[in-house]
Amino acid sequence: MIGKVEEPQPHPVKDQLSGIDYRINSPPYEATILGRQHYFVMVGTIVFILTILVPQMGGGNISKFPTAEFLSP
């Protein structure tokens, strides 16, 4: 008969994710705040890129909209 193999036990969550402050048990308002922060950063980045690159490529304000459609998923 083959000896019984002991199943490996996972480490406690605090040991696994010591550098992460947001966890699945965190209150929902944290996810809302982080989601809004992500949205504003992404929109700001797209607007910033368009404001700098489109005039250098010879476009004006009218050319920014089709470029924004292309950049946004």
MMTF fields as JSON, N, C-alpha, C and O atoms, coordinates in Angstrom:
{
  "mmtfVersion": "1.0.0",
  "mmtfProducer": "UNKNOWN",
  "numBonds": 291,
  "numAtoms": 292,
  "numGroups": 73,
  "numChains": 1,
  "numModels": 1,
  "chainsPerModel": [1],
  "groupsPerChain": [73],
  "chainIdList": ["A"],
  "bondAtomList": [4, 2, 8, 6, 12, 10, 16, 14, 20, 18, 24, 22, 28, 26, 32, 30, 36, 34, 40, 38, 44, 42, 48, 46, 52, 50, 56, 54, 60, 58, 64, 62, 68, 66, 72, 70, 76, 74, 80, 78, 84, 82, 88, 86, 92, 90, 96, 94, 100, 98, 104, 102, 108, 106, 112, 110, 116, 114, 120, 118, 124, 122, 128, 126, 132, 130, 136, 134, 140, 138, 144, 142, 148, 146, 152, 150, 156, 154, 160, 158, 164, 162, 168, 166, 172, 170, 176, 174, 180, 178, 184, 182, 188, 186, 192, 190, 196, 194, 200, 198, 204, 202, 208, 206, 212, 210, 216, 214, 220, 218, 224, 222, 228, 226, 232, 230, 236, 234, 240, 238, 244, 242, 248, 246, 252, 250, 256, 254, 260, 258, 264, 262, 268, 266, 272, 270, 276, 274, 280, 278, 284, 282, 288, 286],
  "bondOrderList": [1, 1, 1, 1, 1, 1, 1, 1, 1, 1, 1, 1, 1, 1, 1, 1, 1, 1, 1, 1, 1, 1, 1, 1, 1, 1, 1, 1, 1, 1, 1, 1, 1, 1, 1, 1, 1, 1, 1, 1, 1, 1, 1, 1, 1, 1, 1, 1, 1, 1, 1, 1, 1, 1, 1, 1, 1, 1, 1, 1, 1, 1, 1, 1, 1, 1, 1, 1, 1, 1, 1, 1],
  "groupList": [{"groupName": "MET", "atomNameList": ["N", "CA", "C", "O"], "elementList": ["N", "C", "C", "O"], "formalChargeList": [0, 0, 0, 0], "bondAtomList": [1, 0, 2, 1, 3, 2], "bondOrderList": [1, 1, 2], "singleLetterCode": "M", "chemCompType": "L-PEPTIDE LINKING"}, {"groupName": "ILE", "atomNameList": ["N", "CA", "C", "O"], "elementList": ["N", "C", "C", "O"], "formalChargeList": [0, 0, 0, 0], "bondAtomList": [1, 0, 2, 1, 3, 2], "bondOrderList": [1, 1, 2], "singleLetterCode": "I", "chemCompType": "L-PEPTIDE LINKING"}, {"groupName": "GLY", "atomNameList": ["N", "CA", "C", "O"], "elementList": ["N", "C", "C", "O"], "formalChargeList": [0, 0, 0, 0], "bondAtomList": [1, 0, 2, 1, 3, 2], "bondOrderList": [1, 1, 2], "singleLetterCode": "G", "chemCompType": "PEPTIDE LINKING"}, {"groupName": "LYS", "atomNameList": ["N", "CA", "C", "O"], "elementList": ["N", "C", "C", "O"], "formalChargeList": [0, 0, 0, 0], "bondAtomList": [1, 0, 2, 1, 3, 2], "bondOrderList": [1, 1, 2], "singleLetterCode": "K", "chemCompType": "L-PEPTIDE LINKING"}, {"groupName": "VAL", "atomNameList": ["N", "CA", "C", "O"], "elementList": ["N", "C", "C", "O"], "formalChargeList": [0, 0, 0, 0], "bondAtomList": [1, 0, 2, 1, 3, 2], "bondOrderList": [1, 1, 2], "singleLetterCode": "V", "chemCompType": "L-PEPTIDE LINKING"}, {"groupName": "GLU", "atomNameList": ["N", "CA", "C", "O"], "elementList": ["N", "C", "C", "O"], "formalChargeList": [0, 0, 0, 0], "bondAtomList": [1, 0, 2, 1, 3, 2], "bondOrderList": [1, 1, 2], "singleLetterCode": "E", "chemCompType": "L-PEPTIDE LINKING"}, {"groupName": "PRO", "atomNameList": ["N", "CA", "C", "O"], "elementList": ["N", "C", "C", "O"], "formalChargeList": [0, 0, 0, 0], "bondAtomList": [1, 0, 2, 1, 3, 2], "bondOrderList": [1, 1, 2], "singleLetterCode": "P", "chemCompType": "L-PEPTIDE LINKING"}, {"groupName": "GLN", "atomNameList": ["N", "CA", "C", "O"], "elementList": ["N", "C", "C", "O"], "formalChargeList": [0, 0, 0, 0], "bondAtomList": [1, 0, 2, 1, 3, 2], "bondOrderList": [1, 1, 2], "singleLetterCode": "Q", "chemCompType": "L-PEPTIDE LINKING"}, {"groupName": "HIS", "atomNameList": ["N", "CA", "C", "O"], "elementList": ["N", "C", "C", "O"], "formalChargeList": [0, 0, 0, 0], "bondAtomList": [1, 0, 2, 1, 3, 2], "bondOrderList": [1, 1, 2], "singleLetterCode": "H", "chemCompType": "L-PEPTIDE LINKING"}, {"groupName": "ASP", "atomNameList": ["N", "CA", "C", "O"], "elementList": ["N", "C", "C", "O"], "formalChargeList": [0, 0, 0, 0], "bondAtomList": [1, 0, 2, 1, 3, 2], "bondOrderList": [1, 1, 2], "singleLetterCode": "D", "chemCompType": "L-PEPTIDE LINKING"}, {"groupName": "LEU", "atomNameList": ["N", "CA", "C", "O"], "elementList": ["N", "C", "C", "O"], "formalChargeList": [0, 0, 0, 0], "bondAtomList": [1, 0, 2, 1, 3, 2], "bondOrderList": [1, 1, 2], "singleLetterCode": "L", "chemCompType": "L-PEPTIDE LINKING"}, {"groupName": "SER", "atomNameList": ["N", "CA", "C", "O"], "elementList": ["N", "C", "C", "O"], "formalChargeList": [0, 0, 0, 0], "bondAtomList": [1, 0, 2, 1, 3, 2], "bondOrderList": [1, 1, 2], "singleLetterCode": "S", "chemCompType": "L-PEPTIDE LINKING"}, {"groupName": "TYR", "atomNameList": ["N", "CA", "C", "O"], "elementList": ["N", "C", "C", "O"], "formalChargeList": [0, 0, 0, 0], "bondAtomList": [1, 0, 2, 1, 3, 2], "bondOrderList": [1, 1, 2], "singleLetterCode": "Y", "chemCompType": "L-PEPTIDE LINKING"}, {"groupName": "ARG", "atomNameList": ["N", "CA", "C", "O"], "elementList": ["N", "C", "C", "O"], "formalChargeList": [0, 0, 0, 0], "bondAtomList": [1, 0, 2, 1, 3, 2], "bondOrderList": [1, 1, 2], "singleLetterCode": "R", "chemCompType": "L-PEPTIDE LINKING"}, {"groupName": "ASN", "atomNameList": ["N", "CA", "C", "O"], "elementList": ["N", "C", "C", "O"], "formalChargeList": [0, 0, 0, 0], "bondAtomList": [1, 0, 2, 1, 3, 2], "bondOrderList": [1, 1, 2], "singleLetterCode": "N", "chemCompType": "L-PEPTIDE LINKING"}, {"groupName": "ALA", "atomNameList": ["N", "CA", "C", "O"], "elementList": ["N", "C", "C", "O"], "formalChargeList": [0, 0, 0, 0], "bondAtomList": [1, 0, 2, 1, 3, 2], "bondOrderList": [1, 1, 2], "singleLetterCode": "A", "chemCompType": "L-PEPTIDE LINKING"}, {"groupName": "THR", "atomNameList": ["N", "CA", "C", "O"], "elementList": ["N", "C", "C", "O"], "formalChargeList": [0, 0, 0, 0], "bondAtomList": [1, 0, 2, 1, 3, 2], "bondOrderList": [1, 1, 2], "singleLetterCode": "T", "chemCompType": "L-PEPTIDE LINKING"}, {"groupName": "PHE", "atomNameList": ["N", "CA", "C", "O"], "elementList": ["N", "C", "C", "O"], "formalChargeList": [0, 0, 0, 0], "bondAtomList": [1, 0, 2, 1, 3, 2], "bondOrderList": [1, 1, 2], "singleLetterCode": "F", "chemCompType": "L-PEPTIDE LINKING"}],
  "groupTypeList": [0, 1, 2, 3, 4, 5, 5, 6, 7, 6, 8, 6, 4, 3, 9, 7, 10, 11, 2, 1, 9, 12, 13, 1, 14, 11, 6, 6, 12, 5, 15, 16, 1, 10, 2, 13, 7, 8, 12, 17, 4, 0, 4, 2, 16, 1, 4, 17, 1, 10, 16, 1, 10, 4, 6, 7, 0, 2, 2, 2, 14, 1, 11, 3, 17, 6, 16, 15, 5, 17, 10, 11, 6],
  "groupIdList": [1, 2, 3, 4, 5, 6, 7, 8, 9, 10, 11, 12, 13, 14, 15, 16, 17, 18, 19, 20, 21, 22, 23, 24, 25, 26, 27, 28, 29, 30, 31, 32, 33, 34, 35, 36, 37, 38, 39, 40, 41, 42, 43, 44, 45, 46, 47, 48, 49, 50, 51, 52, 53, 54, 55, 56, 57, 58, 59, 60, 61, 62, 63, 64, 65, 66, 67, 68, 69, 70, 71, 72, 73],
  "secStructList": [7, 7, 7, 7, 7, 7, 7, 7, 7, 7, 7, 7, 2, 2, 2, 2, 6, 6, 6, 7, 7, 7, 7, 6, 6, 1, 7, 2, 2, 2, 2, 2, 2, 2, 2, 2, 2, 2, 2, 2, 2, 2, 2, 2, 2, 2, 2, 2, 2, 2, 2, 2, 2, 2, 2, 2, 6, 6, 7, 7, 2, 2, 2, 2, 2, 2, 2, 2, 2, 2, 2, 7, 7],
  "xCoordList": [0.841, 0.0, 0.892, 1.903, 0.515, 1.286, 0.958, -0.193, 1.999, 1.801, 0.893, 0.829, 0.208, -0.716, 0.081, 0.96, -0.245, 0.433, -0.381, -1.584, 0.295, -0.39, -0.565, 0.379, -1.767, -2.059, -1.35, -1.354, -0.746, -0.112, -1.16, -2.2, -0.889, -1.799, -1.336, -0.14, -2.27, -1.868, -1.441, -1.857, -0.614, -0.206, -1.383, -2.271, -1.41, -2.457, -2.412, -1.358, -3.566, -3.681, -2.734, -2.141, -2.581, -1.698, -0.249, 0.497, 0.163, 1.518, 1.658, 2.704, 0.62, 0.674, 0.654, 1.401, -0.188, -0.417, -0.027, -0.839, 1.189, 1.585, 1.648, 1.46, 1.908, 2.036, 0.757, 0.751, -0.333, -1.587, -2.554, -2.808, -3.089, -4.02, -5.469, -6.291, -5.799, -7.179, -7.347, -6.606, -8.298, -8.571, -10.041, -10.823, -10.41, -11.777, -12.769, -13.953, -12.293, -13.167, -13.237, -13.912, -12.567, -12.582, -13.964, -14.71, -14.313, -15.631, -15.775, -14.783, -17.011, -17.224, -16.833, -16.484, -16.883, -16.544, -15.083, -14.741, -14.21, -12.813, -12.694, -11.913, -13.466, -13.45, -13.974, -13.459, -14.987, -15.533, -14.496, -14.331, -13.809, -12.781, -11.646, -11.19, -11.186, -10.101, -10.531, -9.734, -11.772, -12.286, -12.354, -11.976, -12.828, -12.887, -11.486, -11.242, -10.581, -9.202, -8.624, -7.984, -8.842, -8.348, -8.97, -8.271, -10.269, -10.963, -10.367, -10.07, -10.192, -9.663, -8.225, -7.846, -7.429, -6.05, -6.031, -5.271, -6.86, -6.872, -7.405, -6.829, -8.482, -9.023, -8.016, -7.798, -7.407, -6.405, -5.214, -4.668, -4.805, -3.677, -4.016, -3.205, -5.209, -5.61, -5.702, -5.228, -6.301, -6.418, -5.042, -4.786, -4.159, -2.813, -2.045, -1.384, -2.131, -1.451, -1.991, -1.22, -3.301, -3.894, -3.511, -3.239, -3.489, -3.166, -1.736, -1.456, -0.846, 0.548, 0.796, 1.442, 0.304, 0.675, -0.08, 0.523, -1.384, -2.174, -1.669, -1.528, -1.387, -0.851, 0.51, 0.808, 1.333, 2.632, 2.477, 3.352, 1.368, 1.129, 0.397, 0.073, 0.134, -0.506, -2.01, -2.672, -2.571, -4.014, -4.419, -3.587, -5.705, -6.244, -7.218, -7.17, -8.11, -9.086, -10.048, -10.503, -10.36, -11.292, -10.653, -11.364, -9.368, -8.678, -8.519, -8.219, -8.715, -8.519, -9.589, -9.299, -10.821, -11.912, -11.718, -11.817, -11.443, -11.209, -9.995, -9.983, -8.983, -7.826, -8.184, -7.691, -9.043, -9.488, -10.315, -10.211, -11.137, -11.906, -10.983, -11.258, -9.894, -8.952, -8.203, -7.951, -7.837, -7.066, -7.891, -7.38, -9.159, -9.953, -10.517, -10.936, -10.52, -11.019, -12.509, -13.062],
  "yCoordList": [-1.178, 0.0, 1.249, 1.298, 2.227, 3.466, 4.368, 4.46, 5.039, 5.927, 7.104, 7.547, 7.592, 8.703, 9.995, 10.343, 10.701, 11.956, 13.104, 13.224, 13.926, 15.053, 16.198, 16.585, 16.729, 17.846, 19.111, 19.397, 19.866, 21.126, 22.143, 22.278, 22.846, 23.86, 25.239, 25.529, 26.097, 27.442, 28.301, 28.076, 29.272, 30.227, 31.145, 31.311, 31.733, 32.702, 33.874, 34.204, 34.485, 35.541, 36.699, 37.241, 37.082, 38.205, 37.906, 38.825, 36.64, 36.282, 36.301, 36.686, 35.891, 35.844, 37.235, 37.512, 38.101, 39.411, 40.521, 41.392, 40.489, 41.453, 42.888, 43.822, 43.087, 44.442, 45.005, 46.145, 44.242, 44.685, 45.102, 44.351, 46.314, 46.815, 46.471, 46.358, 46.303, 46.006, 44.507, 43.885, 43.921, 42.49, 42.265, 43.216, 41.045, 40.702, 41.013, 41.227, 41.038, 41.329, 42.822, 43.209, 43.658, 45.098, 45.661, 45.078, 46.791, 47.382, 47.833, 48.187, 47.822, 48.138, 49.561, 49.802, 50.506, 51.881, 52.007, 52.908, 51.112, 51.155, 50.82, 51.443, 49.835, 49.471, 50.623, 50.876, 51.321, 52.464, 53.569, 54.162, 53.842, 54.889, 54.505, 55.329, 53.258, 52.817, 52.789, 53.108, 52.415, 52.41, 53.811, 54.029, 54.754, 56.151, 56.713, 57.43, 56.394, 56.858, 56.312, 57.049, 55.035, 54.427, 55.109, 55.396, 55.369, 56.024, 57.403, 57.731, 58.204, 59.552, 59.537, 60.381, 58.595, 58.501, 58.121, 58.698, 57.158, 56.726, 57.823, 58.064, 58.489, 59.575, 60.72, 61.285, 61.063, 62.124, 61.796, 62.674, 60.537, 60.129, 60.241, 60.727, 59.796, 59.877, 61.327, 61.667, 62.187, 63.609, 64.249, 65.044, 63.922, 64.482, 64.062, 64.888, 62.787, 62.296, 62.992, 63.421, 63.104, 63.75, 65.215, 65.722, 65.891, 67.312, 67.559, 68.591, 66.638, 66.814, 66.281, 66.96, 65.096, 64.442, 64.933, 65.081, 65.189, 65.543, 66.835, 66.858, 67.913, 69.103, 68.859, 69.464, 67.989, 67.693, 66.911, 66.965, 66.181, 65.429, 66.266, 65.769, 67.53, 68.415, 68.5, 69.074, 67.951, 67.991, 69.108, 69.709, 69.372, 70.392, 69.771, 68.571, 70.609, 70.121, 69.108, 68.195, 69.256, 68.34, 66.957, 65.952, 66.886, 65.599, 64.839, 63.646, 65.509, 64.837, 63.789, 62.755, 64.04, 63.113, 61.749, 60.735, 61.675, 60.341, 59.634, 58.408, 60.398, 59.792, 59.249, 58.191, 59.96, 59.478, 58.203, 57.301, 58.12, 56.899, 55.725, 54.604, 55.976, 54.916, 54.448, 53.253, 55.384, 55.03, 54.351, 53.487, 54.728, 54.176, 52.817, 52.622, 51.882, 50.519, 50.457, 49.388],
  "zCoordList": [0.0, 0.0, 0.0, 0.7, -0.771, -0.889, 0.294, 0.721, 0.823, 1.961, 1.62, 0.473, 2.619, 2.431, 2.205, 2.995, 1.107, 0.776, 1.367, 1.134, 2.12, 2.757, 1.764, 1.075, 1.699, 0.797, 1.286, 2.483, 0.373, 0.797, 1.221, 0.577, 2.289, 2.798, 2.336, 2.371, 1.902, 1.464, 2.654, 3.791, 2.362, 3.391, 3.712, 2.876, 4.88, 5.179, 4.184, 3.64, 3.963, 2.957, 3.242, 2.31, 4.469, 4.803, 4.423, 4.086, 4.47, 4.057, 2.535, 2.013, 1.831, 0.371, -0.244, -1.182, 0.274, -0.322, 0.647, 0.957, 1.113, 2.135, 1.621, 2.401, 0.323, -0.205, -0.786, -1.25, -0.777, -1.384, -0.285, 0.657, -0.423, 0.58, 0.25, 1.158, -1.03, -1.418, -1.582, -2.342, -0.89, -0.978, -1.313, -1.349, -1.552, -1.932, -0.804, -1.063, 0.432, 1.576, 1.893, 2.847, 1.128, 1.38, 1.076, 0.289, 1.693, 1.453, -0.01, -0.646, -0.546, -1.96, -2.345, -3.5, -1.412, -1.787, -2.209, -2.975, -1.72, -2.154, -3.628, -4.348, -4.085, -5.503, -6.346, -7.435, -5.86, -6.589, -6.704, -7.77, -5.627, -5.644, -6.58, -7.371, -6.498, -7.366, -8.833, -9.716, -9.098, -10.471, -11.048, -12.199, -10.267, -10.744, -10.956, -11.927, -10.064, -10.229, -11.533, -12.283, -11.805, -13.042, -14.261, -15.233, -14.216, -15.33, -15.608, -16.757, -14.571, -14.772, -15.279, -16.091, -14.811, -15.292, -16.772, -17.55, -17.164, -18.567, -19.483, -20.544, -19.1, -19.924, -20.0, -21.072, -18.876, -18.878, -19.748, -20.416, -19.745, -20.575, -22.049, -22.837, -22.433, -23.838, -24.281, -25.364, -23.467, -23.825, -23.904, -24.809, -22.982, -22.973, -24.226, -24.854, -24.589, -25.784, -27.025, -27.883, -27.122, -28.292, -28.386, -29.474, -27.259, -27.268, -27.741, -28.351, -27.471, -27.877, -29.292, -30.091, -29.616, -30.865, -32.095, -33.158, -31.982, -33.166, -33.81, -35.033, -33.07, -33.745, -34.406, -35.436, -33.834, -34.438, -35.736, -36.599, -35.882, -37.111, -38.152, -39.23, -37.84, -38.807, -38.663, -39.528, -37.602, -37.396, -36.461, -35.781, -36.438, -35.549, -34.572, -34.301, -34.043, -33.062, -33.676, -32.988, -34.955, -35.611, -35.76, -35.731, -35.915, -36.082, -34.772, -34.787, -33.643, -32.354, -32.082, -31.48, -32.514, -32.208, -32.867, -32.175, -34.187, -34.767, -34.16, -34.046, -33.773, -33.144, -31.774, -31.384, -31.024, -29.713, -29.858, -29.026, -30.913, -31.147, -31.419, -30.992, -32.124, -32.44, -31.199, -31.049, -30.292, -29.108, -28.026, -27.314, -27.891, -26.796, -27.205, -28.346, -26.253, -26.566, -26.7, -26.959]
}
